[in-house]
Amino acid sequence: MSLSESVKLQSIAEAKSLGSEVVDLNYVLLGVVNVLKSLDAIGDDDALSIAAANIRNNEKSKQLDGFKTPVFDPQALKRIPENLDQRSLRAFAEEILQAEVSDPKVHSSQKHQKSVQVAPRSVGGFHQVNGPSLGRLPKYMPQKNDAILLIAPYLMDGEKYVWDGVYNTKDPQLSTRYGRAQSMGRVFVTNFRLMFWSDDENKPHIGVFYQDITSWKTNWMPMKSRGVIMHVSGRKVIFAANSTAMEHATSQKSYAQ
């Protein structure tokens, strides 16, 4: 059986299990992820697996009760390539996530955020990041496409992913651990703000808009990182982060102010 046929069968099975009588792109993505897992091409901590789990939960919440054999939406069926290998299969899944799929809760593109969040540029200090609880970050994220997929549910209208990188801190404003224990995670740089996603949390736990940062200074550190000292709401906050990410943050902050 070809990978294309396997995707079609898995997509139908997912639609059937969730009570849908129509196989749209949401179910095609679930089918593709199932096939990738059967090939041991991705694990549960892969960005695609996390996105698929989010989509499946959204579909479950609809509580559909269809009983007929699901049939493909013609447009969804046309999207499935006839000749797929393992590499193109993953590329196809990422393409679906960036497309305009039928369920706005998929959060696959910035267009889906317009009815969910309005984009302020200042709130006077740190803020909670709105969006779904997806799960813990993958241990390694070598591809920027993975980072883009993970952060997409939290982007506001007009907000764009710029870069990301690891961070660590003992600062009580950013840390997710008690006492003086080191807190680590990944900081996402956008054109509006910084979002900090701790390794201890299932979503970005705190954000700060560039316009709420009253002072900003970075210093060279070993291991491709930079130390950052910034003042927000009259409070000094200190952390260390990937140097490239902080270079982008410095540039974006300059553009924003």
C-alpha positions as CSV (number, residue, x, y, z in Angstrom):
1,M,0.0,0.0,0.0
2,S,1.4,3.4,-0.9
3,L,1.8,6.2,1.6
4,S,-0.9,8.2,-0.1
5,E,-3.4,5.4,0.3
6,S,-2.3,4.9,4.0
7,V,-2.9,8.6,4.6
8,K,-6.4,8.4,3.1
9,L,-7.3,5.3,5.2
10,Q,-6.0,6.9,8.4
11,S,-7.8,10.1,7.7
12,I,-11.1,8.3,7.2
13,A,-10.5,6.3,10.4
14,E,-9.8,9.5,12.4
15,A,-13.0,11.1,11.1
16,K,-15.0,8.0,11.9
17,S,-13.6,7.8,15.4
18,L,-14.5,11.4,16.1
19,G,-18.0,11.2,14.7
20,S,-17.5,13.3,11.5
21,E,-19.1,12.3,8.2
22,V,-16.8,14.6,6.3
23,V,-13.0,14.1,6.0
24,D,-11.6,17.6,5.8
25,L,-8.0,18.9,6.1
26,N,-8.1,18.5,9.9
27,Y,-8.5,14.8,9.6
28,V,-6.0,14.5,6.7
29,L,-3.4,16.1,9.0
30,L,-4.3,13.5,11.7
31,G,-4.0,10.8,9.2
32,V,-0.6,12.0,8.0
33,V,0.7,12.2,11.6
34,N,-0.5,8.7,12.3
35,V,1.4,7.4,9.2
36,L,4.5,9.3,10.3
37,K,4.4,7.7,13.7
38,S,3.9,4.3,12.2
39,L,7.2,4.9,10.3
40,D,8.9,6.0,13.5
41,A,9.6,9.3,11.7
42,I,8.2,11.4,14.6
43,G,7.6,11.0,18.3
44,D,5.0,12.3,20.7
45,D,7.2,15.4,21.5
46,D,7.5,16.4,17.9
47,A,5.8,19.7,16.9
48,L,3.5,17.9,14.5
49,S,2.4,15.4,17.1
50,I,1.6,18.3,19.5
51,A,-0.3,20.2,16.8
52,A,-2.3,17.0,15.9
53,A,-3.2,16.4,19.6
54,N,-4.5,19.9,19.8
55,I,-6.6,19.4,16.7
56,R,-7.9,16.1,17.9
57,N,-9.0,17.6,21.2
58,N,-10.8,20.5,19.4
59,E,-12.6,17.9,17.2
60,K,-13.6,15.9,20.3
61,S,-15.0,19.0,21.9
62,K,-17.5,19.3,19.0
63,Q,-19.1,16.0,20.2
64,L,-20.1,15.0,16.6
65,D,-22.4,12.0,16.4
66,G,-22.3,11.1,12.7
67,F,-22.7,7.4,11.9
68,K,-22.4,7.2,8.1
69,T,-19.0,6.3,6.6
70,P,-17.0,9.5,6.3
71,V,-16.5,10.8,2.8
72,F,-13.7,13.2,1.7
73,D,-14.2,16.8,1.1
74,P,-13.3,17.2,-2.6
75,Q,-10.8,19.9,-1.9
76,A,-9.1,18.0,0.9
77,L,-8.9,14.9,-1.3
78,K,-7.2,16.9,-4.1
79,R,-4.6,18.1,-1.7
80,I,-3.2,14.6,-1.0
81,P,-0.2,14.0,-3.3
82,E,-0.2,10.7,-5.1
83,N,3.5,10.1,-4.7
84,L,4.7,10.5,-1.2
85,D,7.9,9.4,0.6
86,Q,8.8,10.0,4.3
87,R,10.4,13.4,3.7
88,S,7.6,14.7,1.5
89,L,5.0,13.3,3.9
90,R,6.3,15.5,6.7
91,A,6.5,18.5,4.3
92,F,2.8,17.8,3.4
93,A,1.8,17.9,7.1
94,E,3.6,21.2,7.6
95,E,1.9,22.6,4.5
96,I,-1.5,21.7,5.9
97,L,-0.8,23.4,9.1
98,Q,0.0,26.6,7.2
99,A,-3.1,26.4,5.1
100,E,-6.6,27.8,5.7
101,V,-8.2,24.7,7.2
102,S,-11.8,24.6,8.2
103,D,-11.5,24.7,11.9
104,P,-10.3,28.1,13.3
105,K,-9.1,26.4,16.5
106,V,-6.3,24.7,14.6
107,H,-4.3,27.9,14.9
108,S,-2.3,27.0,11.8
109,S,-1.9,30.5,10.5
110,Q,-2.0,34.0,11.8
111,K,-5.3,34.6,10.0
112,H,-6.9,32.3,12.5
113,Q,-6.0,34.6,15.3
114,K,-7.9,37.6,14.1
115,S,-11.2,36.7,15.8
116,V,-9.5,35.5,18.9
117,Q,-7.0,38.1,20.0
118,V,-6.6,41.8,19.5
119,A,-3.0,43.0,19.5
120,P,-2.1,45.6,22.1
121,R,1.4,47.0,22.0
122,S,1.7,47.9,25.6
123,V,0.0,46.7,28.9
124,G,2.4,48.4,31.3
125,G,4.4,45.4,32.4
126,F,4.6,41.6,32.0
127,H,1.5,39.8,30.8
128,Q,0.0,36.3,30.6
129,V,0.1,34.7,27.1
130,N,-3.3,33.8,25.8
131,G,-3.7,30.5,24.0
132,P,-4.2,26.7,24.4
133,S,-2.2,24.4,26.7
134,L,-0.2,22.2,24.1
135,G,2.3,20.4,26.3
136,R,6.0,20.5,27.2
137,L,8.5,21.7,24.7
138,P,10.5,19.2,22.7
139,K,13.9,18.6,24.1
140,Y,15.6,19.6,20.8
141,M,14.2,21.8,18.1
142,P,16.7,22.0,15.3
143,Q,14.2,23.1,12.6
144,K,12.7,26.6,12.7
145,N,9.6,25.3,11.1
146,D,9.0,23.4,14.4
147,A,9.2,26.6,16.4
148,I,6.9,28.4,14.0
149,L,4.3,25.6,14.4
150,L,4.5,25.6,18.2
151,I,4.2,29.4,18.7
152,A,1.5,29.9,16.0
153,P,-1.5,29.4,18.5
154,Y,-0.2,32.4,20.6
155,L,0.4,34.9,17.9
156,M,-1.9,38.0,17.8
157,D,-3.3,39.7,14.8
158,G,-0.4,41.1,12.8
159,E,2.2,39.4,15.0
160,K,4.9,37.4,13.3
161,Y,7.5,34.9,14.5
162,V,11.1,36.2,14.1
163,W,13.4,33.8,16.0
164,D,13.7,31.7,19.1
165,G,16.4,30.2,21.4
166,V,17.0,28.7,24.8
167,Y,17.1,30.9,28.0
168,N,17.8,30.4,31.6
169,T,17.2,32.5,34.7
170,K,16.9,32.7,38.4
171,D,14.9,35.9,38.2
172,P,11.7,35.6,40.2
173,Q,9.7,37.4,37.5
174,L,10.6,34.8,34.9
175,S,11.4,31.7,36.9
176,T,8.9,28.9,37.2
177,R,10.8,27.3,40.1
178,Y,10.9,28.2,43.8
179,G,13.9,29.5,45.6
180,R,17.1,30.1,43.7
181,A,16.8,27.1,41.4
182,Q,17.6,27.7,37.7
183,S,14.6,27.9,35.4
184,M,15.1,27.1,31.8
185,G,13.1,27.2,28.6
186,R,12.8,28.8,25.2
187,V,12.2,32.5,24.5
188,F,10.3,33.3,21.3
189,V,11.0,36.6,19.6
190,T,8.2,38.2,17.6
191,N,7.8,41.7,16.0
192,F,5.7,42.7,19.1
193,R,7.2,41.0,22.1
194,L,9.2,38.3,23.9
195,M,7.3,35.2,25.0
196,F,9.0,32.9,27.6
197,W,8.0,29.2,27.5
198,S,9.5,27.4,30.5
199,D,10.4,23.7,30.3
200,D,8.1,23.3,33.3
201,E,5.0,24.7,31.5
202,N,2.6,23.5,28.8
203,K,2.5,26.9,27.1
204,P,4.3,30.2,27.1
205,H,3.9,31.3,30.7
206,I,4.8,35.0,30.4
207,G,5.3,37.7,27.8
208,V,6.5,41.3,27.6
209,F,5.9,43.9,24.8
210,Y,8.9,45.8,23.6
211,Q,7.2,49.1,24.4
212,D,6.9,48.0,28.1
213,I,10.7,47.5,28.4
214,T,12.0,50.9,29.6
215,S,15.7,49.9,29.4
216,W,17.5,47.1,27.7
217,K,21.2,46.0,27.9
218,T,22.9,42.8,26.7
219,N,26.4,41.5,27.6
220,W,28.6,38.9,26.0
221,M,28.6,35.4,27.7
222,P,30.2,32.1,26.8
223,M,28.4,29.3,25.0
224,K,26.7,31.4,22.3
225,S,24.6,33.2,24.8
226,R,24.1,36.8,26.0
227,G,23.1,38.1,29.4
228,V,20.2,40.5,29.4
229,I,19.3,43.2,31.9
230,M,16.0,44.9,31.3
231,H,13.7,47.1,33.3
232,V,9.9,46.5,33.2
233,S,7.5,48.4,35.4
234,G,10.4,49.8,37.3
235,R,11.8,46.4,38.1
236,K,15.2,45.0,36.9
237,V,14.9,41.5,35.3
238,I,17.9,39.4,34.4
239,F,18.2,36.3,32.2
240,A,20.6,34.7,29.8
241,A,19.5,33.6,26.3
242,N,20.7,32.4,22.9
243,S,22.8,35.2,21.4
244,T,21.2,35.2,17.9
245,A,17.7,35.4,19.5
246,M,18.7,38.3,21.6
247,E,20.3,40.1,18.6
248,H,16.9,39.8,16.8
249,A,15.1,41.0,20.0
250,T,17.4,44.0,20.2
251,S,16.6,44.9,16.5
252,Q,12.8,44.4,17.0
253,K,12.8,46.5,20.1
254,S,14.5,49.3,18.2
255,Y,11.8,49.0,15.4
256,A,9.0,49.1,17.9
257,Q,10.1,52.2,19.7
